[in-house]
Amino acid sequence: MLLAIDCGNTNTVFSIWDGERFLATWRTSTEHQRTADQYYVWLSTLMEFQGIEANITDMIISSTVPRVVFNLRVLADRYFNTRPYVVGKPDCRLPVDVRVDAGTAVGPDRLVNTVAGYDLYGGDLIVVDFGTATTFDVVAGDGAYVGGVIAPGVNLSLEALHQAAAALPHVDITKPQRVVGTNTVACMQSGVFWGYVGLVREICDRIKAERDRPMRVISTGGLAPLFQQSEDLFDEWVDELTMHGLTVIHSYNKRQETA
């Protein structure tokens, strides 16, 4: 069985894949101080609680926080007796090309999303991921990653607004009933929600015009369902797109080892 780990700036996701489906998925906050022993106690407790008996034989890691990778490697070695694949490292190969400027380091989560999107829908895609940052990844017709766009994440924008303006409260993102707010919270929610609707539509339209071809727009990430319901921004919404991509990359590397 495969333990797939997606470590983002805010949360880390652990999923167990049995070759056909995910048996379970759990989230925890991303903390680089967390040790391999702490990871194992947390993970084994959740597995026991849900009655999951999983013989982990393989691990694959995607991490936008390099400092956590060491302890995750120790987790793989100490408790599962395996050497994990780490996306972005030379020994973890990708089934797609990466065509960007020389010397550019592309976030591993963006590469994994590219692989997942191409596996599910083919090429000519825009993958919009609502995470700590809102990213737009462009997938060519042959599945290659050819660049993208990075914007501040929705919650990050709200938090910055709250911290920079003393009179403005912290608010949760939601779709407002009207564009014009009649109180401070409604005004902030309207500005962020409709501002991001406009941001997503404008960036996707400009990418399509620059690429000069029809492109399918895929959304993923924690806030994707909220925006999926609005304004026909996306052709598809895929929950756990990154985790799917990790299983594809793992399978590809296993095939390369036996070829």
KAFEN-V732680 format. One record per run of one state. SS is the DSSP state (2 for helix, 1 for strand, 0 for the rest). FROM is the first residue (numbers start at 0). TO is the last residue. If there is no record, write none. Layout:
# KAFEN-V732680
ss-><SS & SS>
from-><FROM & FROM>
to-><TO & TO>
This chain:
# KAFEN-V732680
ss-><0 & 1 & 0 & 1 & 0 & 1 & 0 & 2 & 0 & 1 & 0 & 2 & 0 & 1 & 0 & 1 & 0 & 2 & 0 & 1 & 0 & 1 & 0 & 1 & 0 & 2 & 0 & 2 & 0 & 1 & 0 & 2 & 0 & 1 & 0 & 2 & 0>
from-><0 & 1 & 7 & 10 & 17 & 21 & 29 & 35 & 49 & 57 & 63 & 65 & 80 & 84 & 86 & 97 & 98 & 107 & 121 & 124 & 130 & 132 & 139 & 144 & 152 & 153 & 164 & 183 & 211 & 215 & 221 & 223 & 228 & 235 & 237 & 240 & 258>
to-><0 & 6 & 9 & 16 & 20 & 28 & 34 & 48 & 56 & 62 & 64 & 79 & 83 & 85 & 96 & 97 & 106 & 120 & 123 & 129 & 131 & 138 & 143 & 151 & 152 & 163 & 182 & 210 & 214 & 220 & 222 & 227 & 234 & 236 & 239 & 257 & 258>
